[in-house]
Amino acid sequence: MSVKTESAYTAEFLVSEGNNSISREQVAIAANLALEPGTVVGKETATGDYKPLDPAAVDGTETAAGVLYAGKTTGASGGNGVIIARLAEVVDSLLVWPAGITDEQKAAAVGELAGLDIIIRNS
């Protein structure tokens, strides 16, 4: 018998958010990406595009700026997506962090999200 594994659902990581979608923001997503819901993202300073958090970067994406609401695949010209940008509670185990992130880098990103009133709850 084959085993099927489900991917993350849209907003599955979300515990609560502000009324009337105040927590959400439509943003530009960088080109050539395949992202899962719950991906912690940063905002590239030069373009304003959102990409996965990259603690080693120096282009703005080293700072956590939100959490991707729904999965998104972009082509060569990028695309639009929705992020949780403020006023929300999220489940820690359902967030998508960059591979190889250290405990110190993750703690810094958690603090940056807390500064946006995005609170991480233990699952």
The first five atom37 places (N, CA, C, CB, O) and aatype in JSON, in Angstrom:
{
  "aatype": [12, 15, 19, 11, 16, 6, 15, 0, 18, 16, 0, 6, 13, 10, 19, 15, 6, 7, 2, 2, 15, 9, 15, 1, 6, 5, 19, 0, 9, 0, 0, 2, 10, 0, 10, 6, 14, 7, 16, 19, 19, 7, 11, 6, 16, 0, 16, 7, 3, 18, 11, 14, 10, 3, 14, 0, 0, 19, 3, 7, 16, 6, 16, 0, 0, 7, 19, 10, 18, 0, 7, 11, 16, 16, 7, 0, 15, 7, 7, 2, 7, 19, 9, 9, 0, 1, 10, 0, 6, 19, 19, 3, 15, 10, 10, 19, 17, 14, 0, 7, 9, 16, 3, 6, 5, 11, 0, 0, 0, 19, 7, 6, 10, 0, 7, 10, 3, 9, 9, 9, 1, 2, 15],
  "atom_mask": [
    [1, 1, 1, 1, 1],
    [1, 1, 1, 1, 1],
    [1, 1, 1, 1, 1],
    [1, 1, 1, 1, 1],
    [1, 1, 1, 1, 1],
    [1, 1, 1, 1, 1],
    [1, 1, 1, 1, 1],
    [1, 1, 1, 1, 1],
    [1, 1, 1, 1, 1],
    [1, 1, 1, 1, 1],
    [1, 1, 1, 1, 1],
    [1, 1, 1, 1, 1],
    [1, 1, 1, 1, 1],
    [1, 1, 1, 1, 1],
    [1, 1, 1, 1, 1],
    [1, 1, 1, 1, 1],
    [1, 1, 1, 1, 1],
    [1, 1, 1, 0, 1],
    [1, 1, 1, 1, 1],
    [1, 1, 1, 1, 1],
    [1, 1, 1, 1, 1],
    [1, 1, 1, 1, 1],
    [1, 1, 1, 1, 1],
    [1, 1, 1, 1, 1],
    [1, 1, 1, 1, 1],
    [1, 1, 1, 1, 1],
    [1, 1, 1, 1, 1],
    [1, 1, 1, 1, 1],
    [1, 1, 1, 1, 1],
    [1, 1, 1, 1, 1],
    [1, 1, 1, 1, 1],
    [1, 1, 1, 1, 1],
    [1, 1, 1, 1, 1],
    [1, 1, 1, 1, 1],
    [1, 1, 1, 1, 1],
    [1, 1, 1, 1, 1],
    [1, 1, 1, 1, 1],
    [1, 1, 1, 0, 1],
    [1, 1, 1, 1, 1],
    [1, 1, 1, 1, 1],
    [1, 1, 1, 1, 1],
    [1, 1, 1, 0, 1],
    [1, 1, 1, 1, 1],
    [1, 1, 1, 1, 1],
    [1, 1, 1, 1, 1],
    [1, 1, 1, 1, 1],
    [1, 1, 1, 1, 1],
    [1, 1, 1, 0, 1],
    [1, 1, 1, 1, 1],
    [1, 1, 1, 1, 1],
    [1, 1, 1, 1, 1],
    [1, 1, 1, 1, 1],
    [1, 1, 1, 1, 1],
    [1, 1, 1, 1, 1],
    [1, 1, 1, 1, 1],
    [1, 1, 1, 1, 1],
    [1, 1, 1, 1, 1],
    [1, 1, 1, 1, 1],
    [1, 1, 1, 1, 1],
    [1, 1, 1, 0, 1],
    [1, 1, 1, 1, 1],
    [1, 1, 1, 1, 1],
    [1, 1, 1, 1, 1],
    [1, 1, 1, 1, 1],
    [1, 1, 1, 1, 1],
    [1, 1, 1, 0, 1],
    [1, 1, 1, 1, 1],
    [1, 1, 1, 1, 1],
    [1, 1, 1, 1, 1],
    [1, 1, 1, 1, 1],
    [1, 1, 1, 0, 1],
    [1, 1, 1, 1, 1],
    [1, 1, 1, 1, 1],
    [1, 1, 1, 1, 1],
    [1, 1, 1, 0, 1],
    [1, 1, 1, 1, 1],
    [1, 1, 1, 1, 1],
    [1, 1, 1, 0, 1],
    [1, 1, 1, 0, 1],
    [1, 1, 1, 1, 1],
    [1, 1, 1, 0, 1],
    [1, 1, 1, 1, 1],
    [1, 1, 1, 1, 1],
    [1, 1, 1, 1, 1],
    [1, 1, 1, 1, 1],
    [1, 1, 1, 1, 1],
    [1, 1, 1, 1, 1],
    [1, 1, 1, 1, 1],
    [1, 1, 1, 1, 1],
    [1, 1, 1, 1, 1],
    [1, 1, 1, 1, 1],
    [1, 1, 1, 1, 1],
    [1, 1, 1, 1, 1],
    [1, 1, 1, 1, 1],
    [1, 1, 1, 1, 1],
    [1, 1, 1, 1, 1],
    [1, 1, 1, 1, 1],
    [1, 1, 1, 1, 1],
    [1, 1, 1, 1, 1],
    [1, 1, 1, 0, 1],
    [1, 1, 1, 1, 1],
    [1, 1, 1, 1, 1],
    [1, 1, 1, 1, 1],
    [1, 1, 1, 1, 1],
    [1, 1, 1, 1, 1],
    [1, 1, 1, 1, 1],
    [1, 1, 1, 1, 1],
    [1, 1, 1, 1, 1],
    [1, 1, 1, 1, 1],
    [1, 1, 1, 1, 1],
    [1, 1, 1, 0, 1],
    [1, 1, 1, 1, 1],
    [1, 1, 1, 1, 1],
    [1, 1, 1, 1, 1],
    [1, 1, 1, 0, 1],
    [1, 1, 1, 1, 1],
    [1, 1, 1, 1, 1],
    [1, 1, 1, 1, 1],
    [1, 1, 1, 1, 1],
    [1, 1, 1, 1, 1],
    [1, 1, 1, 1, 1],
    [1, 1, 1, 1, 1],
    [1, 1, 1, 1, 1]
  ],
  "atom_positions": [
    [[0.84, -1.16, 0.0], [0.0, 0.0, 0.0], [0.89, 1.24, 0.0], [-0.96, -0.01, 1.21], [1.84, 1.33, 0.79]],
    [[0.6, 2.2, -0.87], [1.41, 3.41, -0.94], [0.97, 4.41, 0.11], [1.33, 4.03, -2.34], [-0.2, 4.47, 0.5]],
    [[1.91, 5.19, 0.55], [1.65, 6.22, 1.56], [1.65, 7.57, 0.87], [2.7, 6.18, 2.72], [2.56, 7.89, 0.1]],
    [[0.64, 8.36, 1.15], [0.57, 9.71, 0.6], [0.81, 10.71, 1.72], [-0.81, 9.96, -0.1], [0.28, 10.57, 2.82]],
    [[1.61, 11.71, 1.42], [1.89, 12.76, 2.38], [1.28, 14.05, 1.86], [3.42, 12.92, 2.61], [1.54, 14.47, 0.73]],
    [[0.46, 14.68, 2.69], [-0.16, 15.93, 2.29], [0.78, 17.09, 2.55], [-1.48, 16.13, 3.03], [1.52, 17.1, 3.53]],
    [[0.74, 18.06, 1.66], [1.52, 19.27, 1.89], [0.73, 20.19, 2.83], [1.85, 19.99, 0.55], [-0.43, 19.91, 3.16]],
    [[1.36, 21.26, 3.25], [0.7, 22.2, 4.14], [-0.47, 22.88, 3.42], [1.71, 23.26, 4.67], [-0.4, 23.16, 2.22]],
    [[-1.51, 23.13, 4.17], [-2.67, 23.82, 3.62], [-2.52, 25.34, 3.78], [-3.96, 23.34, 4.32], [-1.74, 25.81, 4.61]],
    [[-3.26, 26.08, 2.98], [-3.29, 27.52, 3.12], [-3.66, 27.89, 4.55], [-4.29, 28.15, 2.12], [-4.65, 27.4, 5.09]],
    [[-2.86, 28.75, 5.16], [-3.09, 29.29, 6.51], [-3.16, 28.23, 7.6], [-4.35, 30.09, 6.52], [-3.65, 28.53, 8.7]],
    [[-2.71, 27.03, 7.35], [-2.74, 25.98, 8.37], [-1.94, 26.38, 9.61], [-2.2, 24.66, 7.8], [-2.25, 25.94, 10.72]],
    [[-0.93, 27.19, 9.44], [-0.06, 27.64, 10.52], [-0.72, 28.7, 11.41], [1.23, 28.2, 9.94], [-0.2, 29.01, 12.49]],
    [[-1.83, 29.25, 10.98], [-2.45, 30.4, 11.64], [-3.34, 29.98, 12.8], [-3.25, 31.21, 10.64], [-4.25, 29.17, 12.62]],
    [[-3.09, 30.52, 14.0], [-3.94, 30.28, 15.16], [-5.04, 31.32, 15.19], [-3.11, 30.31, 16.48], [-6.21, 30.99, 15.34]],
    [[-4.66, 32.59, 15.06], [-5.65, 33.67, 15.04], [-5.06, 34.87, 14.3], [-6.08, 34.07, 16.47], [-3.84, 35.0, 14.16]],
    [[-5.95, 35.73, 13.84], [-5.53, 36.97, 13.18], [-6.54, 38.06, 13.5], [-5.4, 36.77, 11.64], [-7.62, 37.78, 14.02]],
    [[-6.19, 39.29, 13.2], [-7.07, 40.42, 13.46], [-8.33, 40.38, 12.6], [0.0, 0.0, 0.0], [-8.37, 39.73, 11.56]],
    [[-9.35, 41.1, 13.05], [-10.63, 41.16, 12.35], [-10.5, 41.75, 10.94], [-11.63, 41.98, 13.15], [-9.63, 42.58, 10.67]],
    [[-11.38, 41.3, 10.07], [-11.5, 41.83, 8.71], [-10.19, 41.8, 7.92], [-12.0, 43.24, 8.76], [-9.9, 42.71, 7.14]],
    [[-9.42, 40.79, 8.12], [-8.18, 40.57, 7.37], [-7.14, 41.66, 7.57], [-8.48, 40.45, 5.91], [-6.29, 41.87, 6.7]],
    [[-7.18, 42.37, 8.7], [-6.19, 43.42, 8.96], [-4.78, 42.86, 9.06], [-6.55, 44.17, 10.25], [-3.8, 43.59, 8.9]],
    [[-4.67, 41.57, 9.34], [-3.35, 40.94, 9.47], [-2.68, 40.69, 8.13], [-3.48, 39.63, 10.22], [-1.47, 40.49, 8.07]],
    [[-3.46, 40.69, 7.06], [-2.94, 40.29, 5.74], [-2.54, 41.49, 4.89], [-3.99, 39.48, 4.99], [-3.07, 42.59, 5.02]],
    [[-1.57, 41.23, 4.01], [-1.1, 42.25, 3.09], [-0.78, 41.58, 1.76], [0.14, 43.01, 3.66], [-0.12, 40.54, 1.73]],
    [[-1.26, 42.17, 0.66], [-0.88, 41.66, -0.66], [0.47, 42.27, -1.02], [-1.97, 41.99, -1.76], [0.66, 43.48, -0.92]],
    [[1.4, 41.42, -1.44], [2.77, 41.86, -1.71], [3.29, 41.26, -3.01], [3.7, 41.48, -0.54], [2.71, 40.32, -3.55]],
    [[4.38, 41.83, -3.5], [5.08, 41.28, -4.67], [6.04, 40.19, -4.19], [5.85, 42.4, -5.46], [6.81, 40.4, -3.25]],
    [[5.99, 39.04, -4.86], [6.87, 37.92, -4.55], [7.94, 37.85, -5.65], [6.07, 36.56, -4.45], [7.63, 38.0, -6.83]],
    [[9.18, 37.63, -5.25], [10.3, 37.58, -6.2], [10.12, 36.46, -7.23], [11.61, 37.39, -5.44], [9.33, 35.54, -7.03]],
    [[10.86, 36.55, -8.3], [10.77, 35.62, -9.43], [11.36, 34.25, -9.1], [11.49, 36.2, -10.63], [12.25, 34.11, -8.26]],
    [[10.84, 33.26, -9.81], [11.37, 31.89, -9.81], [11.44, 31.24, -8.43], [12.74, 31.89, -10.4], [12.46, 30.67, -8.05]],
    [[10.35, 31.32, -7.7], [10.28, 30.72, -6.38], [9.11, 29.74, -6.29], [10.14, 31.8, -5.3], [8.09, 29.91, -6.97]],
    [[9.27, 28.72, -5.48], [8.18, 27.8, -5.13], [8.14, 27.76, -3.61], [8.39, 26.34, -5.76], [9.0, 27.16, -2.97]],
    [[7.13, 28.41, -3.03], [7.06, 28.59, -1.59], [5.83, 27.9, -1.01], [7.04, 30.07, -1.23], [4.78, 27.83, -1.65]],
    [[5.99, 27.4, 0.22], [4.9, 26.74, 0.92], [4.21, 27.72, 1.86], [5.42, 25.52, 1.71], [4.82, 28.71, 2.28]],
    [[2.95, 27.46, 2.19], [2.3, 28.28, 3.22], [3.11, 28.2, 4.52], [0.83, 27.83, 3.46], [3.62, 27.14, 4.88]],
    [[3.21, 29.32, 5.21], [3.96, 29.33, 6.46], [5.42, 29.68, 6.3], [0.0, 0.0, 0.0], [6.16, 29.68, 7.29]],
    [[5.87, 29.97, 5.09], [7.27, 30.35, 4.88], [7.51, 31.73, 5.49], [7.62, 30.36, 3.37], [6.79, 32.68, 5.2]],
    [[8.51, 31.82, 6.33], [8.9, 33.1, 6.9], [9.64, 33.88, 5.81], [9.8, 32.92, 8.2], [10.6, 33.37, 5.22]],
    [[9.2, 35.11, 5.56], [9.74, 35.89, 4.44], [10.38, 37.18, 4.92], [8.65, 36.19, 3.43], [10.08, 37.7, 5.99]],
    [[11.28, 37.69, 4.07], [11.89, 38.99, 4.25], [11.65, 39.82, 3.01], [0.0, 0.0, 0.0], [11.28, 39.28, 1.97]],
    [[11.84, 41.12, 3.13], [11.58, 42.03, 2.02], [12.89, 42.56, 1.47], [10.67, 43.21, 2.47], [13.68, 43.19, 2.19]],
    [[13.12, 42.3, 0.19], [14.33, 42.79, -0.46], [14.25, 44.31, -0.6], [14.53, 42.11, -1.85], [13.31, 44.83, -1.21]],
    [[15.22, 45.0, -0.06], [15.19, 46.46, -0.01], [15.18, 47.09, -1.4], [16.37, 46.97, 0.78], [14.41, 48.02, -1.64]],
    [[16.01, 46.62, -2.3], [16.17, 47.25, -3.61], [14.92, 47.15, -4.47], [17.32, 46.64, -4.34], [14.59, 48.08, -5.2]],
    [[14.2, 46.02, -4.39], [13.06, 45.8, -5.28], [11.71, 45.87, -4.58], [13.2, 44.46, -5.94], [10.69, 46.1, -5.23]],
    [[11.7, 45.67, -3.27], [10.44, 45.6, -2.55], [9.78, 44.24, -2.64], [0.0, 0.0, 0.0], [8.69, 44.04, -2.1]],
    [[10.44, 43.29, -3.31], [9.91, 41.94, -3.44], [10.17, 41.13, -2.17], [10.53, 41.23, -4.66], [11.16, 41.35, -1.47]],
    [[9.27, 40.2, -1.9], [9.41, 39.32, -0.74], [10.01, 38.0, -1.19], [8.05, 39.09, -0.05], [9.67, 37.47, -2.25]],
    [[10.91, 37.48, -0.36], [11.6, 36.22, -0.59], [11.68, 35.47, 0.73], [13.03, 36.45, -1.2], [11.41, 36.05, 1.78]],
    [[12.03, 34.19, 0.68], [12.24, 33.48, 1.95], [13.3, 34.18, 2.79], [12.65, 32.02, 1.69], [14.27, 34.72, 2.26]],
    [[13.12, 34.16, 4.09], [14.09, 34.71, 5.01], [15.46, 34.11, 4.72], [13.67, 34.44, 6.48], [15.58, 32.91, 4.5]],
    [[16.49, 34.96, 4.72], [17.86, 34.52, 4.5], [18.77, 35.25, 5.48], [18.31, 34.78, 3.01], [19.24, 36.35, 5.19]],
    [[19.02, 34.66, 6.66], [19.8, 35.34, 7.7], [21.2, 35.76, 7.25], [19.93, 34.46, 8.89], [21.79, 36.66, 7.86]],
    [[21.74, 35.14, 6.21], [23.09, 35.48, 5.75], [23.09, 36.62, 4.72], [23.75, 34.25, 5.15], [24.15, 37.1, 4.34]],
    [[21.93, 37.04, 4.28], [21.83, 38.06, 3.24], [22.13, 39.45, 3.8], [20.44, 38.04, 2.6], [22.16, 39.65, 5.01]],
    [[22.34, 40.39, 2.9], [22.51, 41.8, 3.28], [21.65, 42.68, 2.37], [24.01, 42.23, 3.19], [21.98, 43.83, 2.11]],
    [[20.53, 42.11, 1.89], [19.66, 42.82, 0.96], [18.28, 43.13, 1.54], [19.51, 42.01, -0.3], [17.38, 43.54, 0.81]],
    [[18.13, 42.94, 2.83], [16.84, 43.16, 3.48], [16.14, 41.87, 3.84], [0.0, 0.0, 0.0], [15.33, 41.85, 4.78]],
    [[16.42, 40.8, 3.13], [15.76, 39.52, 3.4], [16.33, 38.83, 4.63], [15.87, 38.6, 2.2], [15.88, 37.74, 5.0]],
    [[17.32, 39.43, 5.27], [17.84, 38.89, 6.51], [16.94, 39.23, 7.7], [19.25, 39.4, 6.77], [17.14, 38.71, 8.8]],
    [[15.96, 40.09, 7.48], [15.02, 40.51, 8.52], [13.64, 39.93, 8.23], [14.96, 42.06, 8.61], [13.1, 40.11, 7.14]],
    [[13.07, 39.23, 9.21], [11.74, 38.64, 9.03], [10.7, 39.75, 8.88], [11.38, 37.72, 10.22], [10.63, 40.66, 9.71]],
    [[9.89, 39.65, 7.82], [8.91, 40.68, 7.53], [7.49, 40.14, 7.48], [9.24, 41.35, 6.22], [6.55, 40.9, 7.25]],
    [[7.31, 38.85, 7.69], [5.98, 38.26, 7.67], [6.04, 36.77, 7.4], [0.0, 0.0, 0.0], [7.1, 36.16, 7.37]],
    [[4.84, 36.2, 7.2], [4.69, 34.77, 6.96], [3.76, 34.59, 5.77], [4.14, 34.02, 8.24], [2.67, 35.16, 5.73]],
    [[4.19, 33.79, 4.8], [3.39, 33.57, 3.59], [2.1, 32.85, 3.93], [4.2, 32.78, 2.55], [2.12, 31.78, 4.54]],
    [[0.97, 33.42, 3.52], [-0.36, 32.91, 3.84], [-0.69, 31.63, 3.07], [-1.4, 33.97, 3.54], [-1.17, 30.66, 3.65]],
    [[-0.43, 31.63, 1.77], [-0.75, 30.5, 0.9], [0.47, 30.15, 0.05], [-1.97, 30.82, -0.02], [1.33, 31.0, -0.18]],
    [[0.55, 28.92, -0.39], [1.65, 28.51, -1.26], [1.68, 29.36, -2.51], [0.0, 0.0, 0.0], [0.64, 29.82, -2.99]],
    [[2.87, 29.56, -3.05], [3.01, 30.41, -4.23], [4.18, 29.93, -5.07], [3.19, 31.88, -3.83], [5.27, 29.69, -4.56]],
    [[3.94, 29.81, -6.37], [5.0, 29.54, -7.33], [5.03, 30.7, -8.31], [4.79, 28.17, -8.07], [4.01, 31.05, -8.89]],
    [[6.21, 31.28, -8.48], [6.32, 32.42, -9.39], [7.18, 32.06, -10.59], [6.92, 33.63, -8.66], [8.04, 31.19, -10.53]],
    [[6.91, 32.75, -11.68], [7.68, 32.57, -12.9], [8.79, 33.61, -12.99], [0.0, 0.0, 0.0], [9.19, 34.2, -11.99]],
    [[9.27, 33.82, -14.19], [10.4, 34.72, -14.42], [10.08, 36.17, -14.07], [10.84, 34.64, -15.86], [11.0, 36.95, -13.78]],
    [[8.82, 36.55, -14.09], [8.47, 37.94, -13.78], [7.96, 38.11, -12.35], [7.43, 38.43, -14.76], [7.48, 39.19, -12.0]],
    [[8.04, 37.08, -11.54], [7.56, 37.17, -10.16], [6.05, 37.04, -10.1], [0.0, 0.0, 0.0], [5.44, 36.48, -11.0]],
    [[5.46, 37.55, -9.05], [4.01, 37.47, -8.92], [3.56, 38.11, -7.62], [0.0, 0.0, 0.0], [4.37, 38.64, -6.85]],
    [[2.28, 38.06, -7.38], [1.71, 38.59, -6.14], [1.36, 37.46, -5.2], [0.47, 39.45, -6.44], [1.07, 36.34, -5.63]],
    [[1.38, 37.77, -3.92], [0.99, 36.81, -2.91], [0.48, 37.54, -1.69], [0.0, 0.0, 0.0], [0.48, 38.77, -1.64]],
    [[0.05, 36.78, -0.7], [-0.47, 37.36, 0.53], [0.4, 36.88, 1.68], [-1.97, 36.98, 0.76], [0.74, 35.7, 1.78]],
    [[0.76, 37.82, 2.55], [1.5, 37.47, 3.75], [0.71, 37.88, 4.98], [2.89, 38.13, 3.75], [-0.14, 38.77, 4.92]],
    [[1.0, 37.22, 6.09], [0.55, 37.69, 7.39], [1.61, 38.71, 7.8], [0.38, 36.49, 8.46], [2.76, 38.35, 8.05]],
    [[1.22, 39.97, 7.87], [2.17, 41.05, 8.09], [2.11, 41.64, 9.5], [1.93, 42.13, 7.1], [3.01, 42.37, 9.91]],
    [[1.04, 41.3, 10.24], [0.86, 41.92, 11.57], [-0.27, 41.25, 12.32], [0.59, 43.43, 11.43], [-1.09, 40.55, 11.73]],
    [[-0.32, 41.45, 13.61], [-1.46, 41.1, 14.46], [-1.96, 39.67, 14.27], [-2.59, 42.04, 14.19], [-3.09, 39.45, 13.84]],
    [[-1.12, 38.7, 14.58], [-1.53, 37.31, 14.42], [-0.77, 36.41, 15.39], [-1.29, 36.84, 12.98], [0.26, 36.78, 15.95]],
    [[-1.32, 35.2, 15.58], [-0.64, 34.14, 16.31], [-0.43, 33.0, 15.33], [-1.46, 33.67, 17.57], [-1.33, 32.64, 14.57]],
    [[0.77, 32.42, 15.35], [1.11, 31.34, 14.43], [1.71, 30.16, 15.19], [2.09, 31.83, 13.35], [2.27, 30.34, 16.28]],
    [[1.6, 28.97, 14.61], [2.11, 27.74, 15.23], [3.56, 27.54, 14.81], [1.25, 26.51, 14.82], [3.87, 27.49, 13.62]],
    [[4.44, 27.43, 15.79], [5.87, 27.33, 15.5], [6.22, 26.14, 14.61], [6.63, 27.24, 16.77], [7.04, 26.28, 13.7]],
    [[5.64, 24.99, 14.86], [6.02, 23.78, 14.12], [5.53, 23.77, 12.67], [5.48, 22.56, 14.83], [5.96, 22.93, 11.88]],
    [[4.65, 24.7, 12.31], [4.13, 24.75, 10.94], [4.76, 25.87, 10.11], [2.63, 24.93, 10.97], [4.41, 26.06, 8.95]],
    [[5.7, 26.6, 10.72], [6.41, 27.62, 9.96], [7.54, 26.98, 9.17], [6.95, 28.72, 10.89], [8.11, 25.98, 9.59]],
    [[7.85, 27.57, 8.02], [8.93, 27.08, 7.16], [10.1, 28.04, 7.29], [8.46, 26.96, 5.65], [10.05, 29.19, 6.87]],
    [[11.17, 27.52, 7.9], [12.39, 28.3, 8.12], [13.44, 27.91, 7.09], [12.92, 28.09, 9.55], [13.37, 26.82, 6.52]],
    [[14.42, 28.78, 6.84], [15.48, 28.41, 5.89], [16.3, 27.24, 6.41], [16.39, 29.61, 5.61], [16.52, 27.1, 7.61]],
    [[16.76, 26.42, 5.5], [17.61, 25.29, 5.88], [18.88, 25.82, 6.51], [17.94, 24.39, 4.64], [19.47, 26.79, 6.02]],
    [[19.3, 25.2, 7.59], [20.55, 25.57, 8.23], [20.47, 26.78, 9.16], [0.0, 0.0, 0.0], [21.5, 27.25, 9.64]],
    [[19.28, 27.29, 9.41], [19.16, 28.43, 10.3], [19.61, 28.02, 11.7], [17.7, 28.98, 10.33], [19.25, 26.95, 12.19]],
    [[20.39, 28.88, 12.34], [20.88, 28.57, 13.68], [19.84, 28.98, 14.72], [22.23, 29.29, 13.96], [18.9, 29.72, 14.43]],
    [[20.02, 28.49, 15.93], [19.09, 28.86, 17.0], [19.12, 30.37, 17.25], [19.45, 28.1, 18.3], [18.08, 30.97, 17.52]],
    [[20.29, 30.98, 17.16], [20.41, 32.42, 17.38], [19.7, 33.2, 16.27], [21.89, 32.83, 17.44], [19.01, 34.18, 16.54]],
    [[19.88, 32.76, 15.03], [19.21, 33.43, 13.9], [17.7, 33.28, 14.0], [19.71, 32.85, 12.56], [16.96, 34.23, 13.72]],
    [[17.24, 32.1, 14.39], [15.81, 31.87, 14.53], [15.25, 32.73, 15.66], [15.51, 30.37, 14.8], [14.17, 33.31, 15.53]],
    [[15.97, 32.82, 16.77], [15.52, 33.65, 17.89], [15.42, 35.12, 17.45], [16.49, 33.51, 19.09], [14.49, 35.82, 17.85]],
    [[16.37, 35.57, 16.65], [16.33, 36.95, 16.15], [15.11, 37.16, 15.26], [17.61, 37.29, 15.38], [14.43, 38.18, 15.37]],
    [[14.83, 36.2, 14.38], [13.67, 36.3, 13.49], [12.36, 36.26, 14.27], [13.7, 35.17, 12.46], [11.42, 36.98, 13.94]],
    [[12.31, 35.43, 15.3], [11.12, 35.37, 16.16], [10.9, 36.73, 16.81], [11.27, 34.25, 17.25], [9.76, 37.2, 16.91]],
    [[11.97, 37.36, 17.25], [11.89, 38.7, 17.82], [11.41, 39.74, 16.8], [0.0, 0.0, 0.0], [10.63, 40.63, 17.14]],
    [[11.88, 39.62, 15.57], [11.46, 40.54, 14.51], [9.97, 40.37, 14.22], [12.28, 40.31, 13.22], [9.25, 41.35, 14.02]],
    [[9.51, 39.11, 14.18], [8.07, 38.87, 13.98], [7.27, 39.41, 15.15], [7.79, 37.36, 13.79], [6.2, 39.98, 14.96]],
    [[7.78, 39.24, 16.37], [7.08, 39.78, 17.55], [6.97, 41.3, 17.44], [7.83, 39.39, 18.86], [5.97, 41.87, 17.88]],
    [[7.96, 41.94, 16.87], [7.9, 43.38, 16.65], [6.79, 43.78, 15.7], [0.0, 0.0, 0.0], [6.37, 44.94, 15.7]],
    [[6.32, 42.84, 14.89], [5.19, 43.08, 13.98], [3.89, 42.59, 14.6], [5.42, 42.37, 12.63], [2.84, 42.58, 13.95]],
    [[3.95, 42.2, 15.87], [2.8, 41.6, 16.57], [2.38, 40.28, 15.95], [1.62, 42.57, 16.58], [1.19, 39.94, 15.93]],
    [[3.34, 39.53, 15.43], [3.12, 38.15, 14.99], [3.75, 37.28, 16.08], [3.75, 37.86, 13.53], [4.98, 37.19, 16.2]],
    [[2.92, 36.65, 16.86], [3.36, 35.9, 18.02], [3.41, 34.42, 17.7], [2.44, 36.16, 19.21], [2.45, 33.86, 17.16]],
    [[4.52, 33.78, 18.03], [4.69, 32.36, 17.75], [4.29, 31.56, 18.97], [6.16, 32.04, 17.35], [4.78, 31.79, 20.08]],
    [[3.37, 30.63, 18.75], [2.86, 29.76, 19.82], [3.42, 28.36, 19.62], [1.31, 29.73, 19.83], [3.6, 27.9, 18.49]],
    [[3.71, 27.68, 20.73], [4.15, 26.28, 20.67], [2.99, 25.41, 20.25], [4.73, 25.81, 22.04], [1.84, 25.64, 20.64]],
    [[3.31, 24.4, 19.46], [2.24, 23.5, 18.98], [1.91, 22.45, 19.99], [2.64, 22.83, 17.68], [1.03, 21.61, 19.75]]
  ]
}
